[in-house]
Amino acid sequence: METLQVKNYMNNYPVTFTEKMSVEEASLRFLKTKQIGGPVIDENYKLLGFISERDVLKKMLDTLYFNENVAFIKDIMRKDVLSVKPYDSIIELGQNMLNNKPKVYPVIDDSGNLLGTICRNEVLEACYQYAQQRGNIEKVQASY
């Protein structure tokens, strides 16, 4: 099951955000990419936090309702981010995702730099592909 590592299934080109980005700009980025969350990074791709579509929606609604000024990602991002490494197991990640953990995880290297993201759908895809391969192998073995 060595092939079931995060690096083989992660999104190498995730939607990303910066601390200085406005909430309105972030909402447009979510609308264009159809992503549900993304890492907040600095200019060197160092992971600083995470922002979800839910976080942005909440702030947008508050802004509309209370007629507040523009907010920035640094004001609403989560700084205690659960992340994974590229060599981590898909199986372990999938089990963590079942316990009401985030739906999207940043994938970082050992220095904390962003490499990509992985979401529930990509974990499901990995499990499906593995089951298909195993099923094909069993069918071949049964034909001998």
C-alpha positions in Angstrom: 0.0 0.0 0.0 3.0 2.3 -0.4 1.4 3.8 -3.5 -1.4 5.1 -1.3 0.5 8.2 -0.3 -0.8 11.7 -0.2 1.7 12.9 -2.9 0.1 10.6 -5.5 -3.4 12.0 -5.2 -3.0 15.6 -4.0 -4.0 18.7 -5.9 -0.7 20.3 -7.0 -2.3 23.6 -8.0 -4.7 24.5 -5.2 -6.4 27.9 -4.7 -4.3 29.9 -2.3 -4.8 33.1 -0.4 -2.6 35.8 1.3 -3.1 37.6 4.6 -3.5 40.9 2.8 -6.2 39.7 0.5 -9.7 41.2 1.1 -12.6 39.0 2.0 -14.3 40.1 -1.1 -11.4 39.1 -3.3 -11.3 35.7 -1.5 -15.0 35.2 -2.2 -14.5 35.8 -5.9 -11.6 33.3 -5.9 -13.8 30.7 -4.3 -16.6 31.4 -6.8 -14.2 31.1 -9.8 -12.4 27.9 -8.6 -15.3 26.1 -7.0 -13.0 25.2 -4.1 -14.3 24.9 -0.5 -11.2 26.0 1.3 -7.6 26.9 0.8 -4.3 27.6 2.5 -3.1 31.1 3.3 0.6 31.5 2.4 3.3 34.1 2.4 5.4 35.1 -0.7 7.7 32.1 -0.1 4.8 29.6 0.0 5.1 29.1 3.8 1.8 28.0 5.3 0.4 30.7 7.6 -3.2 29.6 8.0 -6.3 28.3 6.3 -9.5 29.9 5.1 -12.8 28.2 4.2 -15.6 29.1 2.0 -17.7 29.1 5.2 -15.4 31.6 7.0 -15.6 34.0 4.0 -19.4 33.6 3.7 -19.8 34.4 7.4 -17.7 37.5 7.1 -19.5 38.6 4.0 -22.9 38.2 5.7 -21.7 40.2 8.7 -20.4 42.9 6.4 -23.7 43.2 4.6 -25.8 43.0 7.7 -23.8 45.3 9.9 -22.5 47.6 7.1 -19.0 47.0 8.3 -15.8 48.0 6.5 -13.8 45.6 4.4 -12.1 42.8 6.2 -8.9 41.0 5.3 -8.0 37.3 5.3 -5.6 37.8 8.2 -8.6 38.9 10.3 -10.5 35.7 9.8 -8.1 32.9 8.9 -7.5 29.9 11.2 -3.9 29.7 12.3 -4.1 26.3 13.9 -4.1 24.4 10.7 -4.1 20.6 10.4 -1.8 19.6 7.6 -0.3 16.5 6.1 3.0 15.6 4.5 3.3 14.2 1.0 4.6 10.8 2.3 1.6 10.4 4.7 -0.8 7.5 4.2 -4.1 8.0 2.4 -5.7 5.4 4.7 -4.7 7.3 7.9 -5.8 10.6 6.4 -9.2 9.1 5.4 -9.7 7.8 8.9 -9.0 11.3 10.3 -11.4 12.8 7.9 -14.2 10.6 9.2 -13.9 12.2 12.7 -15.3 15.6 11.6 -11.9 16.9 10.8 -11.4 19.4 7.9 -12.5 18.4 4.4 -9.4 19.9 2.9 -5.8 19.6 4.2 -2.8 21.6 3.1 0.1 19.3 2.1 3.4 20.8 3.3 7.0 19.8 3.1 9.2 19.3 6.2 10.0 23.1 6.2 6.3 24.1 6.3 6.1 25.1 2.7 2.9 24.5 0.7 3.1 21.7 -1.9 -0.6 21.3 -2.5 -3.9 20.3 -0.9 -5.8 17.1 -0.6 -9.6 16.8 0.0 -12.1 14.1 0.8 -12.9 13.5 -2.9 -9.2 12.9 -3.7 -8.9 10.4 -0.8 -12.0 8.7 -2.0 -10.5 8.5 -5.5 -7.4 6.9 -4.1 -9.4 4.3 -2.3 -11.5 3.6 -5.4 -8.5 3.2 -7.6 -6.8 0.9 -5.1 -10.0 -1.3 -4.8 -10.2 -1.4 -8.6 -6.5 -2.5 -9.0 -6.9 -5.1 -6.2 -10.1 -6.4 -7.9 -8.3 -6.7 -11.2 -5.5 -8.6 -9.7 -7.9 -11.0 -8.0 -9.7 -11.6 -11.3 -6.4 -12.3 -13.0 -5.3 -14.7 -10.2 -8.7 -16.5 -10.3 -8.3 -17.2 -14.0 -5.1 -19.3 -13.5 
